[in-house]
């Protein structure tokens, strides 16, 4: 196994273009470099676009009901319901206001 890291798409600057070759007998470094290449050439998850609708009569995503369709922030563990009890009193209302205004106004 021998490959040159700079030849792999998305890894041009990884480790300064070192070789990972079995002939150099540095098996640990070769294994680590190989795993670095695998991790940077694998498709990375992309952030999902916000699909939460803009509703009239509110000015904050945390004003929506618990588990509102398309609104991840209202799901248990989301920033409006961090402890997952469907009570938004512990939610991040500041973030809800900012994100609503960035998306909806």
N, CA, C and O atoms as a GROMACS GRO file, in nm:
protein
  420
    1UNK      N    1   0.085  -0.118   0.000
    1UNK     CA    2   0.000   0.000   0.000
    1UNK      C    3   0.089   0.123   0.000
    1UNK      O    4   0.170   0.143   0.091
    2UNK      N    5   0.075   0.203  -0.098
    2UNK     CA    6   0.147   0.328  -0.102
    2UNK      C    7   0.062   0.430  -0.174
    2UNK      O    8   0.011   0.402  -0.283
    3UNK      N    9   0.044   0.547  -0.116
    3UNK     CA   10  -0.031   0.652  -0.182
    3UNK      C   11   0.023   0.786  -0.137
    3UNK      O   12   0.083   0.799  -0.030
    4UNK      N   13   0.001   0.882  -0.220
    4UNK     CA   14   0.047   1.018  -0.192
    4UNK      C   15  -0.074   1.100  -0.156
    4UNK      O   16  -0.167   1.114  -0.236
    5UNK      N   17  -0.075   1.156  -0.036
    5UNK     CA   18  -0.194   1.222   0.016
    5UNK      C   19  -0.237   1.342  -0.068
    5UNK      O   20  -0.356   1.370  -0.078
    6UNK      N   21  -0.144   1.412  -0.127
    6UNK     CA   22  -0.182   1.531  -0.205
    6UNK      C   23  -0.259   1.495  -0.331
    6UNK      O   24  -0.320   1.582  -0.393
    7UNK      N   25  -0.257   1.367  -0.371
    7UNK     CA   26  -0.329   1.325  -0.491
    7UNK      C   27  -0.477   1.304  -0.466
    7UNK      O   28  -0.554   1.288  -0.561
    8UNK      N   29  -0.519   1.303  -0.343
    8UNK     CA   30  -0.659   1.274  -0.311
    8UNK      C   31  -0.740   1.402  -0.305
    8UNK      O   32  -0.700   1.498  -0.239
    9UNK      N   33  -0.852   1.404  -0.373
    9UNK     CA   34  -0.939   1.522  -0.374
    9UNK      C   35  -0.980   1.556  -0.232
    9UNK      O   36  -1.015   1.468  -0.154
   10UNK      N   37  -0.976   1.681  -0.200
   10UNK     CA   38  -1.015   1.727  -0.067
   10UNK      C   39  -0.905   1.715   0.035
   10UNK      O   40  -0.924   1.755   0.150
   11UNK      N   41  -0.790   1.661  -0.003
   11UNK     CA   42  -0.680   1.639   0.092
   11UNK      C   43  -0.552   1.706   0.046
   11UNK      O   44  -0.443   1.664   0.086
   12UNK      N   45  -0.561   1.806  -0.036
   12UNK     CA   46  -0.443   1.864  -0.099
   12UNK      C   47  -0.337   1.908   0.002
   12UNK      O   48  -0.218   1.894  -0.023
   13UNK      N   49  -0.380   1.961   0.115
   13UNK     CA   50  -0.282   2.012   0.212
   13UNK      C   51  -0.265   1.920   0.331
   13UNK      O   52  -0.194   1.955   0.425
   14UNK      N   53  -0.329   1.805   0.331
   14UNK     CA   54  -0.325   1.715   0.446
   14UNK      C   55  -0.184   1.666   0.471
   14UNK      O   56  -0.122   1.606   0.383
   15UNK      N   57  -0.133   1.692   0.588
   15UNK     CA   58  -0.002   1.644   0.631
   15UNK      C   59   0.110   1.685   0.535
   15UNK      O   60   0.212   1.617   0.527
   16UNK      N   61   0.092   1.795   0.464
   16UNK     CA   62   0.197   1.846   0.377
   16UNK      C   63   0.229   1.755   0.260
   16UNK      O   64   0.340   1.762   0.206
   17UNK      N   65   0.137   1.670   0.219
   17UNK     CA   66   0.161   1.583   0.104
   17UNK      C   67   0.253   1.467   0.133
   17UNK      O   68   0.323   1.422   0.042
   18UNK      N   69   0.257   1.416   0.257
   18UNK     CA   70   0.344   1.304   0.291
   18UNK      C   71   0.299   1.177   0.219
   18UNK      O   72   0.183   1.162   0.180
   19UNK      N   73   0.395   1.088   0.204
   19UNK     CA   74   0.366   0.956   0.150
   19UNK      C   75   0.326   0.864   0.264
   19UNK      O   76   0.373   0.879   0.377
   20UNK      N   77   0.239   0.769   0.235
   20UNK     CA   78   0.207   0.664   0.332
   20UNK      C   79   0.238   0.533   0.262
   20UNK      O   80   0.153   0.478   0.191
   21UNK      N   81   0.358   0.482   0.283
   21UNK     CA   82   0.404   0.364   0.211
   21UNK      C   83   0.444   0.255   0.308
   21UNK      O   84   0.502   0.281   0.413
   22UNK      N   85   0.411   0.132   0.272
   22UNK     CA   86   0.451   0.022   0.357
   22UNK      C   87   0.602  -0.003   0.350
   22UNK      O   88   0.657  -0.070   0.438
   23UNK      N   89   0.668   0.050   0.248
   23UNK     CA   90   0.810   0.026   0.234
   23UNK      C   91   0.893   0.102   0.336
   23UNK      O   92   1.009   0.067   0.360
   24UNK      N   93   0.838   0.206   0.396
   24UNK     CA   94   0.916   0.281   0.493
   24UNK      C   95   0.910   0.219   0.633
   24UNK      O   96   0.974   0.269   0.726
   25UNK      N   97   0.834   0.112   0.647
   25UNK     CA   98   0.822   0.037   0.772
   25UNK      C   99   0.762   0.119   0.885
   25UNK      O  100   0.766   0.076   1.000
   26UNK      N  101   0.706   0.236   0.856
   26UNK     CA  102   0.638   0.314   0.958
   26UNK      C  103   0.489   0.282   0.947
   26UNK      O  104   0.411   0.362   0.895
   27UNK      N  105   0.451   0.166   0.994
   27UNK     CA  106   0.315   0.116   0.978
   27UNK      C  107   0.214   0.201   1.053
   27UNK      O  108   0.102   0.221   1.005
   28UNK      N  109   0.252   0.252   1.168
   28UNK     CA  110   0.158   0.333   1.247
   28UNK      C  111   0.128   0.462   1.173
   28UNK      O  112   0.011   0.500   1.159
   29UNK      N  113   0.231   0.531   1.126
   29UNK     CA  114   0.209   0.655   1.053
   29UNK      C  115   0.130   0.628   0.925
   29UNK      O  116   0.040   0.705   0.890
   30UNK      N  117   0.163   0.520   0.856
   30UNK     CA  118   0.090   0.484   0.735
   30UNK      C  119  -0.057   0.462   0.763
   30UNK      O  120  -0.144   0.506   0.687
   31UNK      N  121  -0.086   0.392   0.871
   31UNK     CA  122  -0.226   0.366   0.908
   31UNK      C  123  -0.298   0.496   0.944
   31UNK      O  124  -0.411   0.518   0.902
   32UNK      N  125  -0.231   0.581   1.021
   32UNK     CA  126  -0.292   0.708   1.060
   32UNK      C  127  -0.317   0.796   0.938
   32UNK      O  128  -0.424   0.856   0.925
   33UNK      N  129  -0.220   0.804   0.849
   33UNK     CA  130  -0.238   0.886   0.729
   33UNK      C  131  -0.348   0.829   0.640
   33UNK      O  132  -0.428   0.904   0.584
   34UNK      N  133  -0.354   0.697   0.628
   34UNK     CA  134  -0.458   0.634   0.547
   34UNK      C  135  -0.596   0.669   0.604
   34UNK      O  136  -0.688   0.700   0.528
   35UNK      N  137  -0.612   0.664   0.736
   35UNK     CA  138  -0.740   0.699   0.797
   35UNK      C  139  -0.773   0.846   0.781
   35UNK      O  140  -0.890   0.882   0.766
   36UNK      N  141  -0.671   0.933   0.783
   36UNK     CA  142  -0.695   1.075   0.757
   36UNK      C  143  -0.749   1.095   0.615
   36UNK      O  144  -0.841   1.174   0.594
   37UNK      N  145  -0.692   1.024   0.519
   37UNK     CA  146  -0.739   1.035   0.381
   37UNK      C  147  -0.881   0.985   0.370
   37UNK      O  148  -0.965   1.048   0.305
   38UNK      N  149  -0.910   0.871   0.433
   38UNK     CA  150  -1.047   0.819   0.428
   38UNK      C  151  -1.145   0.919   0.485
   38UNK      O  152  -1.253   0.939   0.430
   39UNK      N  153  -1.110   0.981   0.596
   39UNK     CA  154  -1.204   1.073   0.661
   39UNK      C  155  -1.225   1.200   0.579
   39UNK      O  156  -1.334   1.257   0.582
   40UNK      N  157  -1.124   1.245   0.506
   40UNK     CA  158  -1.143   1.370   0.432
   40UNK      C  159  -1.196   1.346   0.292
   40UNK      O  160  -1.241   1.441   0.226
   41UNK      N  161  -1.193   1.222   0.243
   41UNK     CA  162  -1.248   1.196   0.110
   41UNK      C  163  -1.391   1.143   0.118
   41UNK      O  164  -1.458   1.134   0.015
   42UNK      N  165  -1.437   1.107   0.235
   42UNK     CA  166  -1.575   1.062   0.251
   42UNK      C  167  -1.667   1.182   0.244
   42UNK      O  168  -1.630   1.290   0.291
   43UNK      N  169  -1.786   1.166   0.189
   43UNK     CA  170  -1.880   1.279   0.186
   43UNK      C  171  -1.911   1.325   0.329
   43UNK      O  172  -1.943   1.244   0.415
   44UNK      N  173  -1.902   1.452   0.351
   44UNK     CA  174  -1.932   1.508   0.482
   44UNK      C  175  -2.078   1.551   0.486
   44UNK      O  176  -2.130   1.604   0.387
   45UNK      N  177  -2.145   1.527   0.599
   45UNK     CA  178  -2.285   1.569   0.607
   45UNK      C  179  -2.296   1.720   0.592
   45UNK      O  180  -2.218   1.796   0.651
   46UNK      N  181  -2.390   1.762   0.515
   46UNK     CA  182  -2.412   1.904   0.493
   46UNK      C  183  -2.524   1.952   0.585
   46UNK      O  184  -2.618   1.878   0.611
   47UNK      N  185  -2.513   2.076   0.635
   47UNK     CA  186  -2.621   2.126   0.719
   47UNK      C  187  -2.751   2.128   0.640
   47UNK      O  188  -2.755   2.169   0.524
   48UNK      N  189  -2.856   2.085   0.704
   48UNK     CA  190  -2.986   2.084   0.640
   48UNK      C  191  -3.044   2.225   0.639
   48UNK      O  192  -3.035   2.296   0.738
   49UNK      N  193  -3.102   2.264   0.527
   49UNK     CA  194  -3.162   2.398   0.524
   49UNK      C  195  -3.279   2.405   0.622
   49UNK      O  196  -3.349   2.307   0.646
   50UNK      N  197  -3.297   2.521   0.677
   50UNK     CA  198  -3.406   2.542   0.771
   50UNK      C  199  -3.537   2.537   0.694
   50UNK      O  200  -3.557   2.614   0.600
   51UNK      N  201  -3.626   2.446   0.733
   51UNK     CA  202  -3.753   2.433   0.664
   51UNK      C  203  -3.869   2.478   0.751
   51UNK      O  204  -3.985   2.463   0.713
   52UNK      N  205  -3.840   2.532   0.864
   52UNK     CA  206  -3.945   2.579   0.954
   52UNK      C  207  -4.019   2.694   0.887
   52UNK      O  208  -3.956   2.790   0.843
   53UNK      N  209  -4.151   2.687   0.879
   53UNK     CA  210  -4.226   2.792   0.810
   53UNK      C  211  -4.229   2.922   0.890
   53UNK      O  212  -4.212   2.922   1.012
   54UNK      N  213  -4.250   3.029   0.821
   54UNK     CA  214  -4.267   3.160   0.884
   54UNK      C  215  -4.416   3.181   0.905
   54UNK      O  216  -4.491   3.197   0.809
   55UNK      N  217  -4.458   3.182   1.028
   55UNK     CA  218  -4.599   3.198   1.060
   55UNK      C  219  -4.630   3.343   1.094
   55UNK      O  220  -4.547   3.412   1.154
   56UNK      N  221  -4.746   3.388   1.056
   56UNK     CA  222  -4.790   3.522   1.094
   56UNK      C  223  -4.832   3.523   1.241
   56UNK      O  224  -4.874   3.421   1.296
   57UNK      N  225  -4.820   3.637   1.303
   57UNK     CA  226  -4.864   3.652   1.441
   57UNK      C  227  -4.763   3.609   1.546
   57UNK      O  228  -4.792   3.615   1.665
   58UNK      N  229  -4.644   3.566   1.504
   58UNK     CA  230  -4.538   3.531   1.600
   58UNK      C  231  -4.410   3.599   1.555
   58UNK      O  232  -4.398   3.645   1.441
   59UNK      N  233  -4.314   3.606   1.644
   59UNK     CA  234  -4.185   3.664   1.607
   59UNK      C  235  -4.070   3.580   1.660
   59UNK      O  236  -3.959   3.631   1.678
   60UNK      N  237  -4.096   3.451   1.686
   60UNK     CA  238  -3.996   3.368   1.751
   60UNK      C  239  -4.030   3.222   1.721
   60UNK      O  240  -4.145   3.180   1.737
   61UNK      N  241  -3.931   3.143   1.678
   61UNK     CA  242  -3.957   3.002   1.654
   61UNK      C  243  -4.000   2.929   1.782
   61UNK      O  244  -4.072   2.830   1.774
   62UNK      N  245  -3.958   2.976   1.897
   62UNK     CA  246  -3.999   2.912   2.022
   62UNK      C  247  -4.144   2.944   2.058
   62UNK      O  248  -4.195   2.892   2.157
   63UNK      N  249  -4.209   3.029   1.980
   63UNK     CA  250  -4.352   3.054   2.000
   63UNK      C  251  -4.437   2.944   1.936
   63UNK      O  252  -4.557   2.935   1.963
   64UNK      N  253  -4.375   2.860   1.852
   64UNK     CA  254  -4.446   2.749   1.788
   64UNK      C  255  -4.470   2.641   1.893
   64UNK      O  256  -4.408   2.641   1.999
   65UNK      N  257  -4.558   2.551   1.865
   65UNK     CA  258  -4.585   2.441   1.959
   65UNK      C  259  -4.475   2.337   1.959
   65UNK      O  260  -4.392   2.334   1.868
   66UNK      N  261  -4.473   2.251   2.060
   66UNK     CA  262  -4.374   2.144   2.066
   66UNK      C  263  -4.383   2.054   1.942
   66UNK      O  264  -4.492   2.024   1.893
   67UNK      N  265  -4.268   2.014   1.892
   67UNK     CA  266  -4.256   1.924   1.777
   67UNK      C  267  -4.333   1.975   1.656
   67UNK      O  268  -4.399   1.898   1.586
   68UNK      N  269  -4.324   2.106   1.630
   68UNK     CA  270  -4.391   2.166   1.517
   68UNK      C  271  -4.329   2.113   1.388
   68UNK      O  272  -4.207   2.108   1.376
   69UNK      N  273  -4.410   2.074   1.292
   69UNK     CA  274  -4.364   2.012   1.167
   69UNK      C  275  -4.258   2.097   1.096
   69UNK      O  276  -4.281   2.214   1.068
   70UNK      N  277  -4.142   2.036   1.068
   70UNK     CA  278  -4.035   2.103   0.996
   70UNK      C  279  -3.947   2.192   1.080
   70UNK      O  280  -3.855   2.254   1.028
   71UNK      N  281  -3.972   2.200   1.209
   71UNK     CA  282  -3.898   2.291   1.296
   71UNK      C  283  -3.817   2.211   1.398
   71UNK      O  284  -3.866   2.180   1.506
   72UNK      N  285  -3.694   2.180   1.363
   72UNK     CA  286  -3.609   2.097   1.448
   72UNK      C  287  -3.588   2.157   1.587
   72UNK      O  288  -3.572   2.085   1.685
   73UNK      N  289  -3.589   2.290   1.595
   73UNK     CA  290  -3.565   2.354   1.725
   73UNK      C  291  -3.678   2.328   1.824
   73UNK      O  292  -3.658   2.346   1.944
   74UNK      N  293  -3.795   2.286   1.776
   74UNK     CA  294  -3.909   2.258   1.866
   74UNK      C  295  -3.918   2.111   1.905
   74UNK      O  296  -4.004   2.074   1.985
   75UNK      N  297  -3.831   2.028   1.849
   75UNK     CA  298  -3.829   1.886   1.886
   75UNK      C  299  -3.761   1.869   2.020
   75UNK      O  300  -3.683   1.955   2.061
   76UNK      N  301  -3.788   1.759   2.091
   76UNK     CA  302  -3.716   1.732   2.215
   76UNK      C  303  -3.565   1.736   2.190
   76UNK      O  304  -3.514   1.668   2.100
   77UNK      N  305  -3.495   1.814   2.269
   77UNK     CA  306  -3.351   1.832   2.252
   77UNK      C  307  -3.315   1.951   2.166
   77UNK      O  308  -3.198   1.991   2.164
   78UNK      N  309  -3.411   2.009   2.095
   78UNK     CA  310  -3.385   2.130   2.017
   78UNK      C  311  -3.367   2.248   2.109
   78UNK      O  312  -3.393   2.239   2.229
   79UNK      N  313  -3.323   2.359   2.055
   79UNK     CA  314  -3.293   2.472   2.144
   79UNK      C  315  -3.415   2.533   2.210
   79UNK      O  316  -3.402   2.603   2.309
   80UNK      N  317  -3.536   2.508   2.157
   80UNK     CA  318  -3.657   2.555   2.226
   80UNK      C  319  -3.700   2.459   2.337
   80UNK      O  320  -3.769   2.499   2.430
   81UNK      N  321  -3.659   2.334   2.327
   81UNK     CA  322  -3.697   2.230   2.424
   81UNK      C  323  -3.576   2.144   2.461
   81UNK      O  324  -3.576   2.024   2.435
   82UNK      N  325  -3.474   2.206   2.522
   82UNK     CA  326  -3.349   2.134   2.544
   82UNK      C  327  -3.361   2.009   2.632
   82UNK      O  328  -3.288   1.913   2.613
   83UNK      N  329  -3.453   2.011   2.729
   83UNK     CA  330  -3.464   1.892   2.814
   83UNK      C  331  -3.573   1.795   2.766
   83UNK      O  332  -3.596   1.692   2.829
   84UNK      N  333  -3.640   1.828   2.657
   84UNK     CA  334  -3.734   1.736   2.595
   84UNK      C  335  -3.864   1.713   2.667
   84UNK      O  336  -3.927   1.609   2.648
   85UNK      N  337  -3.907   1.808   2.750
   85UNK     CA  338  -4.031   1.788   2.827
   85UNK      C  339  -4.151   1.862   2.767
   85UNK      O  340  -4.256   1.870   2.830
   86UNK      N  341  -4.136   1.916   2.647
   86UNK     CA  342  -4.241   1.991   2.576
   86UNK      C  343  -4.278   2.122   2.646
   86UNK      O  344  -4.381   2.181   2.615
   87UNK      N  345  -4.195   2.167   2.738
   87UNK     CA  346  -4.214   2.295   2.806
   87UNK      C  347  -4.098   2.384   2.764
   87UNK      O  348  -3.982   2.356   2.796
   88UNK      N  349  -4.128   2.490   2.692
   88UNK     CA  350  -4.023   2.574   2.635
   88UNK      C  351  -3.970   2.679   2.733
   88UNK      O  352  -3.897   2.769   2.692
   89UNK      N  353  -4.004   2.670   2.859
   89UNK     CA  354  -3.959   2.771   2.956
   89UNK      C  355  -3.807   2.770   2.971
   89UNK      O  356  -3.748   2.871   3.011
   90UNK      N  357  -3.743   2.659   2.939
   90UNK     CA  358  -3.597   2.651   2.947
   90UNK      C  359  -3.532   2.669   2.810
   90UNK      O  360  -3.411   2.648   2.795
   91UNK      N  361  -3.611   2.706   2.710
   91UNK     CA  362  -3.561   2.721   2.574
   91UNK      C  363  -3.477   2.845   2.554
   91UNK      O  364  -3.477   2.936   2.637
   92UNK      N  365  -3.405   2.848   2.445
   92UNK     CA  366  -3.322   2.962   2.409
   92UNK      C  367  -3.406   3.058   2.324
   92UNK      O  368  -3.397   3.058   2.201
   93UNK      N  369  -3.487   3.138   2.391
   93UNK     CA  370  -3.579   3.230   2.324
   93UNK      C  371  -3.505   3.338   2.246
   93UNK      O  372  -3.555   3.387   2.145
   94UNK      N  373  -3.388   3.376   2.293
   94UNK     CA  374  -3.308   3.475   2.220
   94UNK      C  375  -3.269   3.423   2.084
   94UNK      O  376  -3.281   3.493   1.983
   95UNK      N  377  -3.221   3.300   2.080
   95UNK     CA  378  -3.184   3.239   1.952
   95UNK      C  379  -3.308   3.220   1.864
   95UNK      O  380  -3.301   3.241   1.743
   96UNK      N  381  -3.420   3.182   1.924
   96UNK     CA  382  -3.544   3.166   1.848
   96UNK      C  383  -3.586   3.295   1.781
   96UNK      O  384  -3.632   3.294   1.667
   97UNK      N  385  -3.571   3.407   1.852
   97UNK     CA  386  -3.607   3.537   1.796
   97UNK      C  387  -3.513   3.574   1.682
   97UNK      O  388  -3.557   3.615   1.574
   98UNK      N  389  -3.381   3.559   1.707
   98UNK     CA  390  -3.281   3.596   1.606
   98UNK      C  391  -3.299   3.512   1.480
   98UNK      O  392  -3.302   3.567   1.369
   99UNK      N  393  -3.311   3.381   1.495
   99UNK     CA  394  -3.323   3.294   1.376
   99UNK      C  395  -3.455   3.319   1.302
   99UNK      O  396  -3.459   3.314   1.180
  100UNK      N  397  -3.562   3.347   1.376
  100UNK     CA  398  -3.689   3.378   1.310
  100UNK      C  399  -3.674   3.503   1.225
  100UNK      O  400  -3.718   3.506   1.110
  101UNK      N  401  -3.614   3.606   1.282
  101UNK     CA  402  -3.599   3.733   1.209
  101UNK      C  403  -3.501   3.722   1.093
  101UNK      O  404  -3.518   3.789   0.991
  102UNK      N  405  -3.398   3.637   1.107
  102UNK     CA  406  -3.306   3.618   0.995
  102UNK      C  407  -3.374   3.547   0.879
  102UNK      O  408  -3.347   3.578   0.763
  103UNK      N  409  -3.462   3.453   0.909
  103UNK     CA  410  -3.526   3.374   0.806
  103UNK      C  411  -3.656   3.436   0.755
  103UNK      O  412  -3.688   3.424   0.637
  104UNK      N  413  -3.728   3.499   0.842
  104UNK     CA  414  -3.866   3.536   0.809
  104UNK      C  415  -3.890   3.684   0.783
  104UNK      O  416  -4.000   3.721   0.741
  105UNK      N  417  -3.795   3.769   0.805
  105UNK     CA  418  -3.819   3.911   0.780
  105UNK      C  419  -3.719   3.967   0.682
  105UNK      O  420  -3.724   4.086   0.649
   0.00000   0.00000   0.00000
